[in-house]
């Protein structure tokens, strides 16, 4: 098994790919929101109906719910990447698209500083961890492709290395991000919404 730093370095092209996918769909989300604000509003309302209950929880319960959601989605992006990377691609694309729509709508209503205050405190940790999970998923998808082509690859070792990195590095930082999102971000966002 590679050292964490070496493993992280070996993921660089997959991290780049995930980042490009996210930014591309983020821009698409902004453009969709600008050209068709009704559609963006509809999707945001749908999101509120589905996940609005989280805002009704006390900060500790909210933190656990956010952590559970991010942990499961990140693990799915990693594990389901074995299917040629379709699931991590889809999760990153949807996240980028939705964040783009939300950012555009709220920056129009409350200003760009509010949007940054509502995303950056926890997002600066959470997004890289989600990107890393998706990058590992893309790598597993590529290794599966190589394996099916008959090339020499060790799928079990690849999977175990990715899972180990998720458990030891990604999961703890997702917990930190959930704590910040529940206790720190609301205070900062409230300050910038005044």
N, C-alpha and C positions, 0 to 999 in steps of 0.2 A: 504494500500500500504506500502511495506517495505521501510525502510530508504535505501538510495543508498549504503551505506557500507554493510548493511545486505544483500541486494539483490546481490551485487557483490560477497560476500562470498558464497551465495547460488548457484552461477554459477560456482564454482571452478571446479567441475568434468567435466562440459561441456567445460570450458576453456582449461582444460587439454586435453580433447579429440580433440578439434580443433587444439591445438598446436601439438599434436602427428600426426594428419592427415597431417598438413602442413609440418612438418619436414620430414615425410615419403615421401611425394611427392616431396619435395625439393631434397632429396637424389636421388629419381628416376630421376628427371630432370637432375641432375648432371651426373648420370650414362648414361642416354640417350645421353646427349651431348658428353660425352667421347667416347662412343661406336659408335655413329652415328651422327657425327657433321653436316653432310649434312641435316639431319632431323631437328636438332635444328636451323640451319641457315635458313631453309625454314620457320619454324614457326616464327622466329624473323622477317624475311622479311615480312611475312604476317601481323604480328602485326604492323610493321612500315607502311605498306600500309593502314591499317585500322585506326591507331591512329597517324600517322606521322604528320598530319596537326596541331596537338597540339604544336609541336615544332616550327611551323612557327608563332605562336601567340606571341604578346608582353607578358611580364611577368604577367601583371594583367589579361589579357584574359586567359592565360594559367592557372593561379591560379584558376579562376572561372570554367574552363573546368575540371580541375583535381578534384576540390571540388565536382562539380556536379556528375562526374563519380563515385567517391568514395562514395558519399552520397547515390546515387541511388543503387549501388551494395550492400552496407552495409544494406540498408533498405530492399532490396530484400532478402538478406540472412536471415534477421530477420523475415520478414513477411511470406515468402514462406517456412520457417521452419515448419510451421503448417502441411505441407505435409510430415510428418514423418522425417523431417530433411534432405531430399535428396538435396535440393537446397543449403543450407549452406555447406554441405559436398562437393558438386560438385564445388562450388566457391572457397573454401579453397584448394581443391585438385588441381584445375587448376592454381590457383595463385602460389602454391608451386612448381608445375611442371615447370611452365614458368620461375619463378624466379631462379630455379635451373639451367635451361638451359642457361638463360641469364648470370647468375653469372659465370658459368663455361667458357662460350665462352669469356666473357670480361676479366676474370681473366687470361686466357691464352694469350689474345691479349695485355692487358694493365696492368695486375697485380692485385693482391688481394686488394691492398690499394685503387686503383681506384674504384673497385667494392664497397668496404665498404664506400668510400666517396660519391658514387653515390646513395647509399641506406640508410645508417644510419641516416643522418641528419633529414630527414622527416620520414623514416621508423620506427624509434624508437617510434614515436607517431602513425603513420598511421596503422602499422601492428597490434598493440594491439587493436585498435579501430575496425578494420575489424574482428579480432578474437572474440572480445566481441559481435559484431553483429551476427556472425555465432554461437557463444555459446548460445545466446538468442534464435536464430532460432532452434538449436538442442533441447534446453529445451522445446520450444513450440511444437516441433515435438513429444517429449517424452510425454508431457502432453496430446496431442491429442490422442496418442496411449492409454494412461491410460483411457482417457475419453471414447474412443470407446470400451474399454474392460469392461466398466461399473463401473470403479473405481471413487471415489469421487474426482473431481477436478474442479477448477473454471477457465475455459478457458478465459473468458472475463477479469478477473482480471490479469491472467498471461500475456495476450496480452497487456493490458493497461500498466502494470508495465514495460514490455519490451520496448514498444513504448515510454513511458515517459523517461526511462533511455537513449534510443537512442537520443531523442530530446534534453535532458538536459545535458547529459555527452558526448555521442559519437560524435554527430554532431558538436559541437563547437571545439572539438579536431581534427576532420577531417579537419575543416577549417584552424586551426593552421598548420597542416601538409601540406596542400595545399600551404599555404603562404611560408613555409620553402622550399618546393619542387620547387617552382617557383623562389624564390629570393635568397635562401641560398645554396641549394644543387648544382646548376650549378656552382657557384663560387668555392666551395670546390672541386667538381669533376674536374673542369678545372685545378685547382692547382695540383691535383694528376695525371693528364693526361700528364703533361709536362715531 
